[in-house]
Amino acid sequence: MSSTHASGRTGLHRLRLIDYERCMGCGTCESVCGFIHEDKPFIKLYELYPGLVRPISCFHCGRAPCMEACPTGAMSKDPDTGSVYVETTRCIGCMACLYACPFGIPEFSKTTNTAMKCDLCRKLSHEGLQPACAAMCPAVAIVVAPPEEVSKEVRVRVLKKMVMPKLEVLNGLNKS
């Protein structure tokens, strides 16, 4: 799962897809993220309606408002993975990123007095591994891959959703 940059170096630029039709709200993503990040998960389950639970996490925006608002450049985009991450040594705790994010994703750590957020398991990604949430999802609802692979996966999933019911109907007609 790597792509080649114009510079010729191989990178791991990735997008994350959370397929809510596959997600069963089991909480595995939140649990494994909390385990990896010392009891501070960056993907969280929210109950949208009674019985309907869905994970929400950073979108790693192309033009991330949190990055644009950060006065010190502590919010950065990894040139290889494409993830937006916090360089905690540069963060002054002003919380501009928290206010700028339209999704309310960055959080303030009272322990470190810095912003914190999902970085798509940056360290794992640099080792060629999947982010923990994607690697452990039992429903394969979370996919992290290069943009062209995510696009292909979306097309395949939509096609299966559209075609499978029709095939089942046709198969039922053939049995008659």
N, C-alpha and C positions, 0 to 999 in steps of 0.2 A: 504494500500500500504506500508507494512513494511516487512522487512526481519529480520531474526535472525542472529546475528553475532556468530562466534565461541565462544565468551565469554559468550554467553547466553543472552546478552542484545538485545533489539529490536531496530533496526535502520531504517532509511528511505532512504538508499542508492538508488539513482535514476539516470536514464539516461534521456536525452532529445532527442526526435525525432522531427525534423521539416520536415513534409511531404510536399515537394514542389509541388506535384501534387494536393494536396488539397488546398494549400495556394492560396488565391485570391488577395494577395497584398493590403489588406484593410487598414493596418496600425494600427489595434487595439492593437497588441502586443507592438508595439513601443510606442503608446500613453499611455497604462496602465503602462508600465514599467517607462516611464517618470513621470507619476503621482506618482507612488510608490517611485521613487528615486529623487524626487524634481527637475523635469524638466531635468534630465540627464538619458535618456534611455540607457540601456545596450544591448538591442536588436534593431537593426537598419535596416531600409529598404534600399536596394540598387537597383537602376535601372540597370539591367544587359544588357538589350536591350530596345529600346523604347517600352513601354507598358508592359515589364516584370519586375516586382518588387518582390524581395524576401528578407525575413528577415535573418540577419546573427547575430550570437552571439557566446559567448564563448562555446567551445566544452567540457570544463571540462575534459581535457585529463587525461588518466590513468597515464602516465608519463609526466606531464605537464612541457614543457620547461621553462615556466615563473617561476615555483617553483624552478626548478633546477638552474636557473640563479640568483635568488634572494639571495643576500649576507647576509640578516638579517633574513631570514625565514618568512618574512611578507606575502609571497604568501604561503598559506596553503591549505590543503585538509581537508574538514570537515569529520571527521571519521564516522559520521552518514549518511549524505546526499550524500557524495562523491563530493560535489561541491568544486571547487577551488575558494578561496576567498582571499581578501586582508585584513590583520590585520593592519589597518591604523596606529595604535600606534607603530608598528615596522618598518613601511615603511620609508625609508630615502630619497625617491624621486630620486634614482639614475637612474631610467628608464631601468635597466637591463632587467626587465620582458617585457617591451615594445619591446625591440630589439630581445629578445629571442623567442617571440611568432611568429610562422610562419604564423599566420592568422591576425596579427596586431590588436588583440582584446584589450589588456589592454590599458588604456588611462591615460594620466597625468592630474591631476586636478591642475590648477593654484591657485585655492582657498585654497586647503589643502596641496599642494606640495607633493602629494602622488599619487600612482597608484590607479586606480579604474577599476572595471570590474563587469560583471554579477556574482552573487553568487547563482543563482537559487532561489532567494528570500529566503535566508537562514532562516530569522526570521519566515516567513510564514511556511516554510517546517518543522521547529522545532515544530510548532503548529499543524502539521498534515494537513496543507493546501497546495494546488497546487501553484506553482509560478504564478504570475499574468498573464504572457503571455499565459500560457497554460489554465488557468481558464477562460480567457476572449475571447479566439480565437473562432470566430463564425463558422469557418470551421472545427474545431477540427483538425487543421493541426499540432498543437504543443501538444505533449504528453510527460508528465514527469511521470515516473513510475520506479519501480524496473527493473533491466535488463531483467529478465525473462518475465515480462509483456510487456516490449517494444518489445522484440523479438517476442512474441506471436502476438502482435498487427501488427507488420510488416508482419508476415506470413499471417494473416487474410486479411490485405489490399491488399497484392500481389495476394493472392488467389482470392479475389473478382474481382480484375482487370482482371485476366486471365479467370475466369469462367463466369462472368456476360455477356460479349459479346457473348459467346458461347450459354448460356442459352437463350438470346434474339433471336438469330438465330433459335435455336431449337423451341422456343415458336412461332416464326413467321411461321415456317414450319408446326407446329401443327394446326395453324389456317387455313391453305390452304385446 
